[in-house]
Amino acid sequence: MKSSRIPGFYKMPIEERVKVVKEFAGLTDEEANMLLSFSALPKDVADIMIENVVGTMQLPLGIATNFIINGRELLIPMAIEETSVVAAASNAAKMARPDGFKAKATEPIMIGQIQILNPARDAKEKIEEQKEEILSLANAQDKILVDLGGGSKDLEIRWLSNDMMVVHILVDVRDAMGANAVNTMAEAIAPLLERITGGKALLRIISNLAIYRLAEAEVIYKKEAIGGEEVVDKIVKAYEFAALDVFRAATHNKGIMNGIDAVVIATGNDWRAVEAGAHAYAAMNGYKPLTTWSKLESGDLYGKIKLPLAVGIVGGATKVHPMARICLKILGIKTAKELAEIMASVGLAQNFAALRALATKGIQAGHMKLHAQNIAVMAGAKGEEIEIVAKKMIEEGKIRMDRAKEILDEIRKK
Ligand code: MEV
């Protein structure tokens, strides 16, 4: 059976890493070469994705190793500019082995909002009476989605003030992120809602607070795998800090989103939508952490995450961006639901790594190590030299290019 536990992956030359990923995911030569090209978005593709294109903005794409999610070994592609995130996720996933993460997601139901101004007093009742007609008009907009088992399923109606009402259309968007399908349906039913309610439809747009499209993941960290019961207690206290204090909760959730966004970006998904959804969800009852951590009777650590994840594997950049296609292939998933389950697990792992580091040695130590390794590589260190140069610079407290070059010269002379 293939394993995502790949000792020394971080020390391999890039070509070697790509080879490992290629074998793991069954990438073609062309796909592996695309990874190695470090320029995967062609000019003509970029030019049709947005307006006024003058170039591309690249991010490093890393692979988090060690993940097991719902019993599956997974390599996780993460696109992010920040050091330590990929290493921390890999490390957190390693400590969660062999059981790994258990995750599940709801059906992919998105909300479209139609704002109605000055509706009749009995507008709510009237809409309810004509619900089937409204839903079938919505479904007439997207036969393909309906054939796939998706489509508009229900309506919700709320008065927001004496003269303003909102109608939610709930749409199962299957494997899409869903904004296009939902917005088209919202616009299509708005004139009918105007006729029914006697009001005026103003905004017709998706809500990014996707409370019916939730993903959750849980994990148990054995106390001995993470440094003992003392570390378990410290992590629980670190969580309680976030649960009690909004200033900490913001940073706690930021750390979670470090992991989630990196996978969202790698797979060509809309990270602003995911961010908006995550933070709005966190704020529904006063801004709270998206994870919870507690100590089990065994003394082990139990963690859980739950958040909306509106991500797709069809349409938009997920299909157009060659790198997003490769990343989806590396994940080897078949549905958007699975993608959301993976993202939730990565978020939970990322949060664990941050809390463990913060509650023990602090995060700067890890950052410095990576920073030193980066400097060593930039100075020309290869293979084992990287560790040696980095370690020496940390010991000396001098993490600089000139010093890295000197140390490199010294060890090469020996
Ligand atoms: C840094 O990008 C993320 C952390 O600040 C998250 C946290 O504090 O939990 C380390």
Residues whose N, C-alpha, C, O or C-beta is under 5 A from the ligand:
A	BS01	MEV	T251 H252 G255 A354
